[in-house]
Amino acid sequence: MLVRGWQTRATAPITLENSGTGLLVWLASWDAPWLSVVRRVSGQCTDEVRYQGVALGANWGAKASELCILATGEGLRPGTYQATITFQTLYGVTKSRSITVELEVQLFSDGQPRWFYPFIPDQLKNFGFQGDIPVPADYNGDGKTDIAVFRPSQGLWLFQNGQIFKFGLPGDIPVPADYNGDGKADIAVFRPFPSDWPEGTWFIPGIGNLKFGTKGDIPVPADYNGDGKADIAVFRPFPSDWPEGTWFIPGIGNLKWGVAGDIPVPADYFGQKKEILGIFRPN
């Protein structure tokens, strides 16, 4: 079995036949979490895991158990893995039979982006092109995150449901958030490079174009005051008057927190219905 970088699973059909005349009750077990035995219907492997079953002998219609070996490579590092599936029965001359399964995981890719999260349907994984920036958020207010990408080369916002919006320019940084407090994420961009003003500009449909920040700033919109609306804000990681990085949040102030190289991660870590400062230091 072979699992490449853009795939998450590999299957192989197997058949358990009863060469006798009665009922052959079998039990299946395996010794690796990435391995399982699943049911096969009309020649197609399903996701229905089978730990036991019955194969019928000649006096019962001679019906075999149609199965598949399923190997899942998601989360495994590149390399070769081996495991064993064992079928056991209390009847017949042969009490058990084992199958050795070898799984090879490769990082080969077809060049197309993929989305991966637990239990994501296969038909939702392929979305976006190289160069797209992922911008998942709840854009319709149904309480679920929607898969979406921002294509900076064309200034396009593309959603997996087929919607497309043109907003932004090459070099813009997408900053979707609920800026008006209606429970839906709004598309928006932060343009850090100087244009008519030396400041960066936030472009938020329905709210306006706001001058705030400069080149090199990292936009960190979040609800810092707990009013249910995302506030524009930036994290300036490079040293200025202080060696620390600085958070600039209108209406709250300029807060020293972090150093160059830190990644800002504001969030509601204490369940207070408002975000607080946070950083991730990778080195």
Backbone bond lengths (Angstrom), bond angles and torsions (degrees), N, CA, C in turn:
res aa  C-N    CA-C-N  psi(-1)  N-CA   C-N-CA  omega(-1)  CA-C   N-CA-C  phi
1 M - - - 1.458 - - 1.524 108.82 -
2 L 1.325 115.87 145.06 1.453 121.62 -177.66 1.517 108.68 -134.28
3 V 1.331 115.65 130.78 1.465 121.78 176.01 1.517 107.62 -122.13
4 R 1.352 116.85 117.79 1.452 120.74 178.03 1.527 109.84 -93.37
5 G 1.341 114.34 174.53 1.450 120.11 -172.34 1.514 114.90 -58.74
6 W 1.346 118.31 -35.08 1.457 118.64 -177.20 1.521 111.93 -89.83
7 Q 1.350 117.54 -6.67 1.454 120.73 177.76 1.519 109.69 -98.74
8 T 1.302 116.70 159.16 1.457 120.87 176.49 1.518 112.89 -120.73
9 R 1.344 117.63 -9.69 1.449 118.93 -175.57 1.521 110.80 -152.62
10 A 1.321 114.62 157.36 1.465 122.41 174.41 1.518 107.76 -139.50
11 T 1.336 117.18 145.19 1.458 121.56 -177.95 1.520 110.43 -131.46
12 A 1.338 115.20 154.92 1.460 121.70 175.78 1.524 107.66 -145.57
13 P 1.332 119.17 129.63 1.466 121.88 -178.01 1.530 111.34 -74.98
14 I 1.327 116.24 144.01 1.462 122.42 172.36 1.529 107.95 -138.57
15 T 1.331 116.52 155.37 1.460 121.91 -178.78 1.520 109.52 -132.75
16 L 1.338 115.85 129.65 1.463 121.21 175.23 1.529 108.01 -102.96
17 E 1.341 116.02 112.61 1.464 120.51 -178.56 1.525 110.89 -105.97
18 N 1.321 115.77 148.15 1.459 122.87 176.69 1.532 107.64 -106.74
19 S 1.320 116.07 107.59 1.466 120.27 -178.45 1.532 112.58 -83.11
20 G 1.359 115.48 -1.39 1.457 119.13 178.89 1.513 111.92 -91.92
21 T 1.343 115.48 -153.86 1.470 119.92 -175.32 1.516 113.24 -115.01
22 G 1.345 118.60 -14.87 1.458 120.81 -174.20 1.520 113.31 -107.39
23 L 1.338 114.36 -144.49 1.451 121.99 179.23 1.521 110.23 -99.24
24 L 1.323 116.45 134.40 1.459 121.46 177.08 1.531 108.10 -115.42
25 V 1.332 115.39 102.93 1.472 120.85 178.60 1.536 108.13 -88.11
26 W 1.303 116.64 126.82 1.472 120.24 -177.80 1.533 111.59 -124.15
27 L 1.323 114.57 152.25 1.471 123.16 175.57 1.522 107.99 -122.76
28 A 1.331 117.02 139.97 1.465 121.57 -179.28 1.519 109.88 -118.62
29 S 1.331 116.50 142.50 1.462 122.43 174.98 1.523 108.21 -145.29
30 W 1.326 116.47 155.89 1.473 121.55 179.06 1.520 109.25 -144.82
31 D 1.321 115.73 159.48 1.465 120.35 -169.23 1.525 113.55 -115.06
32 A 1.328 118.17 25.54 1.465 121.20 177.49 1.524 109.12 -144.45
33 P 1.339 118.54 138.98 1.467 120.38 -177.84 1.527 113.51 -69.74
34 W 1.339 117.49 -18.68 1.463 119.84 -179.12 1.534 112.33 -88.04
35 L 1.343 115.83 2.42 1.456 121.18 -173.83 1.520 110.24 -118.91
36 S 1.353 117.27 145.68 1.461 121.02 175.06 1.527 109.37 -160.65
37 V 1.326 115.26 164.56 1.460 122.78 173.87 1.510 107.32 -108.99
38 V 1.328 116.69 130.17 1.462 121.11 -177.86 1.527 110.18 -126.57
39 R 1.304 115.61 164.71 1.460 121.99 -179.16 1.530 110.55 -76.94
40 R 1.348 115.21 148.17 1.466 120.90 174.96 1.529 108.23 -118.31
41 V 1.335 116.24 128.26 1.469 121.94 -177.80 1.522 108.86 -126.09
42 S 1.326 116.85 124.57 1.469 122.37 179.04 1.525 111.45 52.95
43 G 1.325 115.64 37.98 1.449 120.81 177.44 1.508 115.13 82.28
44 Q 1.351 118.53 -1.05 1.445 122.30 -178.17 1.536 110.59 -108.80
45 C 1.329 115.76 133.44 1.462 120.65 177.19 1.521 109.70 -74.53
46 T 1.321 117.62 134.72 1.459 122.50 179.60 1.531 109.15 -106.07
47 D 1.341 115.87 -175.09 1.465 121.47 175.27 1.528 111.70 -102.27
48 E 1.342 117.03 9.00 1.464 121.19 -178.52 1.527 110.34 -81.18
49 V 1.330 116.26 107.30 1.464 121.20 -178.27 1.525 109.60 -70.86
50 R 1.337 116.10 135.90 1.468 121.74 -179.71 1.523 109.56 -120.51
51 Y 1.331 115.23 118.00 1.466 120.96 176.51 1.523 111.42 -98.41
52 Q 1.330 116.64 -16.23 1.451 120.42 -178.94 1.527 109.92 -155.84
53 G 1.323 115.34 163.52 1.458 119.24 -180.00 1.517 110.80 -176.60
54 V 1.343 115.44 -174.38 1.460 121.73 -177.86 1.524 108.94 -134.01
55 A 1.319 115.81 133.52 1.467 122.25 171.02 1.527 107.66 -110.78
56 L 1.332 117.93 129.28 1.457 122.11 -174.20 1.528 111.30 -92.34
57 G 1.348 115.12 138.62 1.453 121.31 177.39 1.517 111.75 -84.29
58 A 1.338 115.71 -172.03 1.469 121.90 -173.93 1.519 112.20 -60.59
59 N 1.344 118.54 -39.68 1.457 121.28 -178.56 1.526 113.64 -70.56
60 W 1.346 116.49 -11.32 1.468 121.59 -178.29 1.532 111.68 -116.90
61 G 1.304 116.64 17.01 1.457 118.95 176.68 1.505 115.27 101.72
62 A 1.329 117.14 -1.25 1.463 122.06 177.34 1.542 112.19 50.34
63 K 1.326 114.48 61.44 1.469 119.62 -179.58 1.520 109.22 -108.29
64 A 1.324 116.34 122.67 1.465 121.68 -178.91 1.533 110.82 -86.12
65 S 1.325 116.27 165.96 1.467 122.25 173.19 1.528 108.48 -91.87
66 E 1.316 116.07 116.52 1.463 121.74 -179.58 1.527 108.69 -91.62
67 L 1.331 116.68 116.76 1.459 121.98 -173.41 1.527 111.06 -133.33
68 C 1.329 115.09 173.66 1.475 121.98 173.13 1.517 108.91 -139.73
69 I 1.301 115.37 148.10 1.455 121.56 167.67 1.527 106.97 -89.23
70 L 1.327 116.49 129.27 1.462 121.66 179.77 1.524 108.86 -117.93
71 A 1.322 116.17 123.02 1.468 122.42 176.21 1.516 108.48 -117.49
72 T 1.326 116.18 128.01 1.465 121.80 -178.85 1.519 109.51 -111.39
73 G 1.339 116.40 118.90 1.465 120.42 -176.49 1.505 114.51 -94.58
74 E 1.336 117.66 -3.26 1.461 119.83 -177.69 1.532 110.60 -62.91
75 G 1.319 116.31 130.56 1.457 121.85 -179.78 1.508 114.63 88.30
76 L 1.340 118.13 -6.71 1.465 121.36 179.56 1.526 110.44 -91.86
77 R 1.300 115.65 143.20 1.457 120.63 175.76 1.525 109.83 -74.43
78 P 1.331 117.91 156.14 1.468 119.20 176.60 1.517 111.37 -56.87
79 G 1.323 116.14 138.76 1.454 120.77 -179.31 1.515 111.06 153.14
80 T 1.335 115.98 -174.04 1.457 122.52 -179.53 1.527 109.44 -112.61
81 Y 1.321 116.24 130.94 1.462 122.83 -177.88 1.526 109.43 -122.40
82 Q 1.345 116.44 145.01 1.456 121.41 177.16 1.522 110.35 -126.24
83 A 1.305 115.80 144.23 1.463 121.29 177.31 1.522 108.58 -153.31
84 T 1.327 115.79 171.13 1.465 120.81 -175.63 1.512 110.46 -130.42
85 I 1.332 115.35 135.98 1.459 122.31 170.55 1.523 107.69 -107.54
86 T 1.323 116.37 131.08 1.468 121.34 -178.43 1.527 109.97 -119.93
87 F 1.333 115.64 127.98 1.460 121.99 174.90 1.524 107.73 -106.73
88 Q 1.338 116.44 130.15 1.460 121.51 -178.49 1.529 110.19 -125.21
89 T 1.333 116.01 150.11 1.456 122.11 175.29 1.519 109.47 -145.61
90 L 1.324 116.49 155.02 1.463 120.99 178.26 1.518 111.83 -91.48
91 Y 1.341 115.70 -5.14 1.451 119.29 -174.62 1.519 110.09 -119.18
92 G 1.308 115.56 167.98 1.462 121.16 175.56 1.514 112.43 82.10
93 V 1.303 114.50 173.95 1.464 121.07 -179.71 1.524 110.45 -73.61
94 T 1.334 117.58 -44.50 1.463 122.09 -179.20 1.520 108.84 -90.68
95 K 1.348 116.60 112.85 1.451 121.42 -175.72 1.525 112.95 -82.43
96 S 1.315 118.47 -24.36 1.460 120.88 -179.67 1.522 109.99 -153.11
97 R 1.294 114.90 156.07 1.465 121.42 176.25 1.524 107.79 -147.98
98 S 1.333 116.94 137.73 1.461 121.98 -176.31 1.522 111.25 -117.38
99 I 1.314 114.93 149.45 1.463 122.41 176.60 1.521 107.79 -124.74
100 T 1.315 117.41 125.43 1.462 121.31 176.23 1.526 109.10 -90.65
101 V 1.310 115.33 128.21 1.467 121.70 -178.15 1.526 108.41 -114.04
102 E 1.320 116.15 129.93 1.466 121.49 176.87 1.525 108.57 -114.89
103 L 1.337 115.92 126.61 1.458 121.77 -178.65 1.523 109.27 -116.10
104 E 1.326 115.83 126.06 1.459 121.16 176.86 1.531 108.67 -110.43
105 V 1.324 115.87 119.85 1.464 121.82 -179.51 1.521 108.68 -103.84
106 Q 1.336 115.62 123.17 1.460 121.36 179.93 1.521 110.23 -118.90
107 L 1.330 115.75 156.22 1.455 121.42 176.71 1.521 111.21 -98.32
108 F 1.320 116.41 21.87 1.459 119.94 177.38 1.527 109.17 -71.21
109 S 1.323 117.46 138.12 1.458 121.56 -178.17 1.518 110.80 -134.36
110 D 1.314 116.56 155.96 1.456 120.97 176.25 1.520 111.84 -88.76
111 G 1.330 117.32 5.22 1.454 121.15 176.39 1.511 114.64 88.78
112 Q 1.327 118.78 -5.07 1.448 121.25 -179.58 1.529 110.68 -94.95
113 P 1.328 116.95 138.98 1.475 119.66 179.28 1.520 111.74 -63.60
114 R 1.305 117.16 152.94 1.462 122.90 177.06 1.529 109.30 -134.49
115 W 1.309 116.30 146.97 1.465 122.92 172.30 1.520 107.45 -102.95
116 F 1.324 116.62 134.09 1.460 121.34 178.81 1.523 109.18 -133.92
117 Y 1.317 115.63 123.89 1.458 121.91 166.50 1.523 106.45 -152.65
118 P 1.338 118.96 161.56 1.471 120.03 -173.90 1.521 112.41 -55.85
119 F 1.329 115.39 131.40 1.469 124.28 174.22 1.530 113.46 68.75
120 I 1.319 119.26 16.70 1.460 120.36 177.57 1.523 109.16 -67.95
121 P 1.334 118.42 130.20 1.471 120.15 177.52 1.523 111.07 -62.80
122 D 1.317 116.10 146.79 1.463 120.42 -177.96 1.525 112.05 -58.02
123 Q 1.335 117.63 -35.14 1.456 119.61 -176.34 1.529 112.73 -70.80
124 L 1.339 118.20 -11.75 1.457 120.70 179.49 1.529 113.09 -97.94
125 K 1.335 117.05 -7.22 1.464 119.49 -172.92 1.523 112.73 -73.54
126 N 1.325 117.63 -36.63 1.456 120.67 -175.11 1.515 109.96 -89.16
127 F 1.334 116.19 105.22 1.460 119.61 178.13 1.514 109.28 -158.43
128 G 1.322 115.55 126.40 1.454 121.01 178.77 1.517 112.45 106.02
129 F 1.335 115.00 167.71 1.455 122.95 177.27 1.515 109.38 -121.75
130 Q 1.324 115.80 168.10 1.449 120.13 174.87 1.522 109.35 -61.03
131 G 1.330 116.16 136.58 1.454 121.43 -177.83 1.507 113.54 96.12
132 D 1.354 117.40 -15.79 1.459 120.51 177.00 1.532 110.19 -69.92
133 I 1.324 115.96 150.41 1.464 122.30 177.61 1.526 107.97 -108.55
134 P 1.331 119.10 122.03 1.469 120.00 179.77 1.526 111.07 -67.58
135 V 1.327 116.69 133.41 1.466 122.22 179.53 1.527 110.06 -134.54
136 P 1.345 119.05 57.53 1.461 119.99 -179.57 1.524 111.20 -67.33
137 A 1.314 117.13 137.11 1.467 122.75 178.19 1.525 107.78 -169.23
138 D 1.320 116.55 170.11 1.463 121.48 177.56 1.529 108.19 -90.53
139 Y 1.327 116.23 91.74 1.465 120.98 -175.51 1.531 113.23 -85.42
140 N 1.330 118.38 -18.77 1.465 119.82 -177.78 1.527 113.62 -109.95
141 G 1.335 117.17 1.00 1.451 120.57 174.79 1.507 115.59 74.76
142 D 1.339 118.23 20.50 1.460 120.24 179.63 1.514 112.88 -90.39
143 G 1.340 116.49 5.83 1.461 120.64 178.57 1.508 114.13 84.00
144 K 1.342 117.47 3.34 1.457 121.88 179.71 1.529 109.79 -119.18
145 T 1.319 116.11 143.20 1.454 120.38 178.29 1.521 109.91 -75.23
146 D 1.325 116.11 133.73 1.460 122.48 179.59 1.525 110.02 -99.61
147 I 1.334 116.44 138.67 1.460 121.25 175.89 1.529 108.66 -75.18
148 A 1.328 116.37 128.36 1.465 121.00 -178.81 1.520 108.94 -155.97
149 V 1.318 115.77 157.30 1.464 121.64 177.00 1.522 109.31 -135.67
150 F 1.340 115.31 153.12 1.455 122.54 171.77 1.516 107.63 -109.52
151 R 1.342 115.96 125.01 1.456 121.28 -179.09 1.534 108.50 -102.21
152 P 1.342 116.87 95.57 1.469 119.51 -172.54 1.518 113.78 -64.31
153 S 1.328 117.42 -28.26 1.463 119.40 -178.70 1.524 111.98 -62.71
154 Q 1.339 117.10 -26.46 1.457 121.52 -178.73 1.523 113.28 -121.08
155 G 1.340 116.35 -3.51 1.450 119.35 -177.09 1.515 112.59 64.94
156 L 1.336 116.39 40.47 1.462 121.35 -176.77 1.525 111.16 -112.55
157 W 1.319 115.23 140.60 1.464 122.82 169.44 1.523 106.75 -106.21
158 L 1.327 117.83 121.62 1.457 122.31 -177.05 1.525 109.32 -120.18
159 F 1.320 115.18 131.11 1.453 121.68 -178.47 1.520 109.54 -113.81
160 Q 1.315 116.18 148.77 1.457 119.78 -174.93 1.527 112.45 -66.66
161 N 1.327 117.17 -18.80 1.465 119.32 177.20 1.529 112.36 -80.19
162 G 1.347 117.17 1.60 1.454 121.02 176.21 1.510 114.91 104.27
163 Q 1.321 118.52 -12.07 1.456 121.21 179.91 1.535 110.94 -71.17
164 I 1.324 115.69 144.11 1.460 122.08 178.42 1.525 108.29 -137.67
165 F 1.325 116.25 131.62 1.459 121.47 175.73 1.520 109.08 -126.98
166 K 1.326 116.41 140.07 1.457 120.85 176.03 1.518 107.95 -100.00
167 F 1.310 115.92 115.33 1.462 120.82 -179.27 1.520 108.92 -161.92
168 G 1.330 115.98 115.78 1.452 120.23 179.45 1.508 112.30 117.76
169 L 1.334 115.53 170.32 1.460 123.28 -178.89 1.524 109.71 -130.98
170 P 1.340 117.46 162.26 1.470 119.62 173.64 1.534 110.65 -55.14
171 G 1.325 116.54 133.24 1.452 121.73 -177.14 1.503 114.01 97.76
172 D 1.349 117.52 -16.16 1.460 120.51 176.82 1.526 110.35 -69.01
173 I 1.320 115.21 151.18 1.464 121.86 176.29 1.527 107.94 -107.08
174 P 1.322 119.16 120.17 1.467 119.93 179.65 1.524 111.29 -68.87
175 V 1.331 116.41 134.73 1.472 121.30 -178.78 1.537 109.58 -135.77
176 P 1.335 118.36 61.78 1.467 119.34 179.71 1.521 110.98 -66.55
177 A 1.326 116.01 138.46 1.469 122.03 177.90 1.523 107.67 -169.44
178 D 1.320 116.90 167.57 1.464 121.38 179.11 1.531 108.21 -88.57
179 Y 1.323 116.26 87.74 1.466 120.98 -175.52 1.525 113.12 -81.60
180 N 1.328 118.26 -21.36 1.466 119.73 -177.66 1.524 113.30 -107.61
181 G 1.322 117.74 0.75 1.457 121.03 174.16 1.507 115.25 74.81
182 D 1.359 117.83 23.70 1.465 119.63 -179.98 1.522 112.79 -93.38
183 G 1.327 117.25 7.32 1.456 120.73 178.72 1.507 114.41 84.28
184 K 1.337 117.54 7.45 1.454 122.51 179.60 1.528 109.65 -124.98
185 A 1.318 116.49 142.14 1.463 120.11 175.63 1.522 109.11 -73.03
186 D 1.326 115.99 136.79 1.460 122.01 178.29 1.523 109.28 -102.48
187 I 1.337 116.64 141.32 1.453 118.65 172.94 1.526 108.03 -71.05
188 A 1.321 116.72 142.36 1.461 121.93 -179.19 1.521 108.14 -165.26
189 V 1.332 116.19 157.79 1.463 120.71 178.29 1.516 109.96 -136.20
190 F 1.318 114.93 152.20 1.463 122.88 173.16 1.518 107.07 -112.60
191 R 1.344 115.23 123.16 1.463 120.95 -179.01 1.529 108.05 -104.78
192 P 1.353 116.64 99.71 1.469 119.43 -171.08 1.517 114.71 -79.83
193 F 1.340 118.04 -20.05 1.466 118.20 -173.06 1.530 110.06 -81.77
194 P 1.349 117.69 145.16 1.474 120.56 -179.10 1.522 111.05 -61.55
195 S 1.337 115.49 137.45 1.464 121.09 175.15 1.524 107.07 -125.56
196 D 1.318 118.71 -110.17 1.456 119.80 177.36 1.520 111.65 -78.86
197 W 1.339 116.62 -20.44 1.459 121.72 176.22 1.523 108.02 -119.14
198 P 1.332 117.39 155.39 1.477 118.26 176.21 1.519 112.39 -71.94
199 E 1.352 116.61 -17.04 1.452 119.34 -179.46 1.514 111.60 -80.57
200 G 1.315 114.55 160.86 1.450 119.69 168.97 1.516 109.31 -74.34
201 T 1.327 116.10 167.35 1.469 120.36 -177.40 1.514 110.14 -132.58
202 W 1.338 116.01 135.86 1.452 123.41 172.59 1.521 108.58 -98.39
203 F 1.330 116.58 126.28 1.457 121.46 177.64 1.527 108.08 -110.73
204 I 1.340 115.52 111.17 1.462 121.34 -176.12 1.522 108.25 -126.89
205 P 1.334 118.66 110.18 1.468 120.49 -179.90 1.520 111.54 -57.33
206 G 1.329 115.19 135.30 1.457 120.58 179.59 1.504 114.03 85.09
207 I 1.319 118.07 -13.04 1.465 121.75 179.76 1.523 110.62 -116.54
208 G 1.330 116.94 -45.78 1.455 119.13 176.63 1.502 113.08 134.75
209 N 1.324 115.38 -172.09 1.458 123.62 178.37 1.520 107.98 -106.79
210 L 1.315 116.73 115.35 1.457 122.19 -171.95 1.519 110.14 -112.57
211 K 1.332 116.86 126.37 1.457 121.87 178.30 1.520 109.32 -84.13
212 F 1.309 115.90 114.04 1.464 118.81 179.24 1.516 109.48 -167.38
213 G 1.335 116.04 125.32 1.456 121.28 -179.42 1.515 111.35 101.70
214 T 1.318 115.72 176.67 1.454 121.08 -179.68 1.523 109.59 -149.27
215 K 1.313 116.24 177.58 1.463 120.82 -178.53 1.528 110.25 -61.86
216 G 1.325 116.29 132.97 1.466 121.58 -177.88 1.510 113.41 98.22
217 D 1.348 116.93 -15.97 1.464 119.71 177.29 1.529 110.22 -71.66
218 I 1.321 115.48 150.64 1.461 122.23 175.07 1.522 108.09 -106.57
219 P 1.319 118.39 117.48 1.466 119.19 -179.81 1.517 111.24 -69.04
220 V 1.339 116.00 135.87 1.476 121.45 -178.40 1.528 109.11 -136.97
221 P 1.337 118.35 63.83 1.461 119.11 179.07 1.528 111.02 -67.11
222 A 1.319 115.70 139.00 1.465 121.57 179.02 1.523 108.13 -170.00
223 D 1.316 116.44 166.98 1.467 121.27 178.29 1.522 108.11 -89.09
224 Y 1.339 115.98 89.98 1.463 120.89 -175.00 1.530 112.75 -84.11
225 N 1.341 118.34 -20.30 1.468 119.78 -176.79 1.527 113.22 -108.55
226 G 1.324 117.49 0.20 1.450 120.76 174.71 1.509 115.45 76.28
227 D 1.353 117.80 22.62 1.467 119.36 180.00 1.522 112.72 -93.05
228 G 1.337 117.56 5.77 1.452 121.36 178.47 1.506 114.42 86.18
229 K 1.336 117.47 3.43 1.458 121.74 179.44 1.527 109.73 -122.44
230 A 1.325 116.13 140.89 1.460 119.86 177.22 1.527 109.85 -71.87
231 D 1.321 116.42 136.20 1.462 122.87 177.92 1.518 109.45 -100.78
232 I 1.327 117.36 141.39 1.452 119.52 173.15 1.523 107.89 -71.12
233 A 1.316 116.60 144.01 1.464 121.61 -179.15 1.524 107.92 -166.14
234 V 1.328 116.12 157.71 1.464 120.90 177.64 1.523 109.39 -136.66
235 F 1.315 114.00 151.30 1.470 121.50 172.34 1.516 106.93 -111.06
236 R 1.352 116.70 123.59 1.460 122.39 -178.91 1.527 107.85 -104.72
237 P 1.324 117.33 99.92 1.471 119.29 -171.95 1.516 114.91 -79.17
238 F 1.335 118.10 -19.99 1.455 118.73 -175.37 1.523 109.97 -82.53
239 P 1.346 118.19 145.47 1.470 120.95 -178.77 1.524 111.60 -62.10
240 S 1.327 115.16 138.83 1.464 121.02 175.15 1.525 107.58 -124.62
241 D 1.319 118.25 -108.66 1.463 119.35 177.00 1.522 111.51 -78.93
242 W 1.342 116.87 -20.89 1.454 121.70 176.98 1.530 108.29 -119.08
243 P 1.329 118.41 156.35 1.472 118.85 176.74 1.522 112.42 -72.70
244 E 1.356 117.33 -17.28 1.455 119.89 -179.38 1.524 111.13 -80.97
245 G 1.325 114.59 161.07 1.451 119.78 169.11 1.519 109.51 -72.85
246 T 1.318 117.18 163.69 1.457 121.57 -176.31 1.523 110.40 -132.19
247 W 1.329 115.63 135.55 1.466 122.69 172.58 1.527 107.55 -97.80
248 F 1.316 116.59 126.44 1.449 122.20 177.34 1.525 108.50 -110.00
249 I 1.355 115.95 111.75 1.462 121.95 -175.83 1.525 108.25 -127.15
250 P 1.324 118.77 109.01 1.466 120.29 -180.00 1.524 111.76 -56.77
251 G 1.328 115.65 135.24 1.451 121.35 179.75 1.505 114.03 84.92
252 I 1.327 117.03 -13.15 1.468 120.54 179.21 1.518 111.08 -115.82
253 G 1.330 117.25 -45.29 1.457 119.58 175.90 1.509 112.25 135.32
254 N 1.314 114.94 -172.81 1.459 123.67 177.82 1.518 108.18 -106.27
255 L 1.318 117.08 115.78 1.456 122.08 -170.87 1.520 110.35 -115.78
256 K 1.324 116.89 128.21 1.453 122.44 179.04 1.526 108.98 -84.29
257 W 1.318 115.87 116.23 1.472 119.27 -179.41 1.520 108.35 -164.19
258 G 1.327 116.90 113.60 1.448 121.16 179.90 1.519 112.55 106.20
259 V 1.326 115.51 170.41 1.458 121.85 179.25 1.533 108.50 -135.19
260 A 1.332 115.71 173.47 1.461 120.37 178.17 1.525 110.13 -58.50
261 G 1.326 117.23 134.16 1.460 122.39 -177.75 1.512 113.55 99.14
262 D 1.334 117.72 -16.86 1.460 120.69 176.87 1.526 110.54 -71.62
263 I 1.323 115.65 151.26 1.455 122.20 176.82 1.524 107.84 -109.72
264 P 1.331 118.15 120.00 1.462 119.53 -177.92 1.524 111.77 -72.63
265 V 1.331 116.45 135.51 1.471 121.71 179.70 1.530 109.28 -139.03
266 P 1.330 117.79 68.08 1.466 119.17 177.26 1.519 110.75 -68.41
267 A 1.326 116.52 142.47 1.466 120.97 -179.76 1.521 109.12 -168.35
268 D 1.325 116.19 167.77 1.463 122.11 177.00 1.526 108.15 -87.47
269 Y 1.328 116.35 81.13 1.458 121.01 -174.04 1.530 112.80 -76.89
270 F 1.336 118.42 -17.78 1.461 120.64 -175.54 1.529 112.67 -116.63
271 G 1.337 117.20 10.42 1.456 120.20 177.86 1.513 113.79 66.48
272 Q 1.339 117.70 33.81 1.458 121.89 -178.73 1.527 113.23 -94.76
273 K 1.338 116.81 8.33 1.464 122.18 -179.12 1.517 112.15 65.18
274 K 1.325 116.80 24.73 1.455 121.54 171.93 1.522 108.67 -154.97
275 E 1.315 115.44 149.64 1.462 120.51 -178.40 1.524 111.43 -82.23
276 I 1.317 114.90 151.28 1.462 120.87 175.22 1.524 108.21 -125.26
277 L 1.329 116.45 167.30 1.457 121.04 -179.87 1.521 110.46 -66.57
278 G 1.322 114.91 145.98 1.453 120.39 174.91 1.519 108.61 -159.06
279 I 1.317 117.17 148.32 1.464 121.48 178.18 1.528 108.93 -135.65
280 F 1.326 115.20 150.99 1.453 122.69 171.04 1.514 107.72 -115.33
281 R 1.330 116.63 123.50 1.463 121.74 -177.29 1.524 108.32 -105.15
282 P 1.345 119.24 102.95 1.459 121.69 -171.94 1.518 115.22 -74.69
283 N 1.307 118.68 -18.88 1.480 118.71 -176.35 1.519 110.05 -123.36
